[in-house]
Amino acid sequence: MQRRKLLTALKVCGLVLFELSIISILYSARVEAVYAFLAFTAVFLLMLVLKHDVRAQVPRGYWLFIRIHEIVVVLASSLCLALYRGKALKLVSGPGSDLVYKLDPSLAIPCMLLSLLTLVLLVCALLRVRTYDGRRFNWLGCLLGIAFTTLVLGTIFGLTNWFNEPYVFSIACMATALICVIAGFITNIKPLRLYGLILVIISVLRLVTFDLANVESLMRVIAFIVGGLICFGISALYSYAVKRFDEKAKEDNPVLQGTDELR
């Protein structure tokens, strides 16, 4: 047991030292941050492909460290994309005398690649949430949902000017929330489904109260009604899906079915 813990600690320390080495080399070479994160994410994905961290009998501490590490990588890449708004987008002359933002071609490809590779890393992390001992670490699904939302918002904010319209932020949150709900049902990760449900409700409330605050009263009333219907529909769909999961679990487990009959 002591030897296993020692090997786990050595693996964690080795991974940390390896990553610090990459960061120091890229920093000393004065490489742009987006290229540094791109190289870092690509190397980490290569490690996942080579299965250096997903062996069948990995220690609990190392497995959990890798899962949290993936979330940290996604959040850091998302922040990098968001902060590159001033460099990736340039003000150019638009129609008439208006100034509009345009994506700088020199940073367009690396930024988009970073966003894509980070998304792939996030999907890989989601598919392996329950690799270790069943459902013990399902709570990581909620953190993965937050990381996915941050990645989407950071990419849109850093590489586009869509957030100039306030309602786009709420729509983007609703879209990511629906994806989280669907992914939660596919992977059967309850915390991810709950996160998506809460985010949808908050986004709808923000849309009908804040984003549409300057429109006329009739449109606000209609927006409230539509927002309420959306929330009700999502809640009904969620309840129906959960009920179907419970029925399927009872069919697969005769013991549970017999217990219900006794009741």
N, C-alpha and C positions, 0 to 999 in steps of 0.2 A: 504493500500500500504506500509506504514512504517513497519507494522508488518510483511508483507511478506519479505521485504528486511532484516529485523532483523533475521528472521528465516533462510534465505539464508546464511547470514553471519555466523550464529551459526553453520549451517551444514558444511560450508567450514572450519571454525576454528576447529570443532570437528574432521573432517577427517584429517586435518593436524596434530593435536595433537595426534590422534590415530596412524598415521604413524610414527611420531617422537618417540612415545613410543616404537613401535616395533623395530625401528632402534637402539634406545638406549639400549634396552634389549639385542638384538643380539650382539651389539658392546661390551657391558660389559661382555657378556659371551664368548667373543673372538671367535665368530663363523666365519668361512670362508665367504668371501663376496658372493661367488656363492650360498651358502646355505641361506644367508640373503636375497638375491634378489629372490631366489626361493620361500622362505616362504612369502615374501612380495607380489610377483605376484600371488601366490596361494590364499592369503587372499583377494586380490583385485578382483580376478575372482569369489571367493565365494560371495563377496558383489554384484557383477553383477548378479549372479545367483539368489540371494535373492531379486534382483530388489530394492535395497536401493537408487539407483540414477537414475532410468529410469521410474519413475512414469509418468502418462499421463500429469499432469499439473505441472511439475517442473519449478521453476523460471528460467528465461533466464540466469542470472549470474551463477547459480549453474550448469546448464546444460553445459554451455561453459567451466566452470572450470573443470568439470569431463572429457570432451573430451580432453582438453589440458593436463590434468593430465595423461590420458592414454598414450598420445604420449610421455610425459616425462618418464613414467615408461618403455616404450619400448626402448627409447634411452639409459636410464641408464642400463637396462639389456643387451643391445647390447654392450655397452662399457665394462661392466663387463666380458662378454664372450670374447671380443677381448683382454682384458688385462690379461686373464688367459692363454695366450699362453705359458708363461714360466713355468706354473705349470701343466697345463693339458697335455702338450706335453713334452715327455722326449726323450732325445737322446739315442738311443740304437744302437747296432751293426747290420748293415744290411748285404746284400750280399757282400761277399768279405771283404774289410776293410772299407767300407763306413759306415758313421753314418747317421741314418735316425730318423725322429721324429715318436713317437708312443704315442697314447693317453693313459694317465694313467687311469687304470680301476677305481681307487678310486674317480676320478672326472668325469669320462665319463658319468655316469648316471645322476648326478645332473646337469651337464652342458647341456646335451641333453634335460633334462626335463625343464630346464629354457628356453631354446630356443623354445621348443614346446609350453609351457604355454604362453610365450610372443607372439608367433605367434597367438595363440587362442585369446589372449587379443586384438591383433591388428585387427583380423577379426571381433570381436565383436564391436570394436570401429568404424570400417568402415561401418558395417551394421546399425549403429545408428547415422551416421553423419547427416542424414536428419530427425531425430526424432523430432527436435524442429522446428516448423514453416516452413515446406517445404524446400526450397533451400537456406535459409539465410546463413547457415554455410558451404556451399559447398567447400569453400576455405580450410577447414580442410582436405579435401581429399588429397590435395597436400602434406600437412604435414604428413599424414598417409603414403603416398607413400615414402616419404623420410625416415620415421621411418622403413618401411618394408625393404627398400634397406639397411639401416644401420644394421638391424637385420641379414639379409642374409650375408652381408660382414663380420660382426663381428663374426658370427658363423663359417663361413668358415676359417677366419683368426685365430680364437682362438682355433679351434678344429681340424684343418687339416693343412697340409703343401702344399696345392694345389697352393697357391699364389707364390710358388717358380717359377712357370712358369708364366710369365707376362700376357700372353694372357688369362689366366683363369679369371683374374679380369674383363676384358672387357666382357667376355662371361657371367660371373655371373651378371654383370650389365645389359646386354642385356636381360637375362632371367627374372630378376626382373622387368625390364621395360615392357616387354611384358605382364607379369602378371598384372602389374598396368594398362596397357591399357585395357586388358580384363576385369579386375575388374571395371574399370571406365565405360565401356559400360554396364556391368551387373547392376551396381548400378546407372547408369546415372549421374555420378559425373564428370563434364567436367574438372575441375582442375586436377583430378587424371589422366585422359586420356592425357592431355597436358603434365603433368610431365613425364609420361611414354614415350611419343613420343620424347620429348627433350632428355631424358636419352638414348633412343635407338640411336638417331643420334650421340650424343657425344661418346657413346661406340663404334659405328662403326668407327667413325673418329679416335678414339684412337687406335683401333685394327689395322687399315690399315696404320697408320702413325708411331705410337710409338712401339707397340708390335711386328710388323713385320719389324722393321727398319734394322735388321741385316741379313735379308734374301736376296737372289739375286734379281736383278732388275726385271726379268720376273715375279717372284712370287709377287713382290710388285705391279706391274701393274695389275696382275690378282686380287690381293686383293683389289685394288682400284675399279676395275670394279665391283667385287662382292659386296663390301661395298656400292657403289652407287646404285646398283640394289636393295639391301636390303632396303636402305633408301627410294628409289622410291616406292617399293612395300608397305612398311609400310604407306607411305603418301597416296598412292592410296587407300589402305584398310581403312585408317582413314577417308578420304574424302567420300568414299562410305558409310561407317557406319553412319557418321554424316548426309549424305543426306537421308538415310533410316529413321533415327530418326526424321528428319524434316517432311518427308512425313507421317510418322505415327502420328506425332503431329497434322498435318493438318487434317488427317482423323478423329482423335478423337475430334477435335475442329472445328465444322462447321463454326464458325465465321471467323477463319483464312482462311479457304478454300474460303469463299465468298469474303474476302478481296483480295485474289490473283486473283480471276476472275474479279473483278472490275478493277484491274490494267491492 
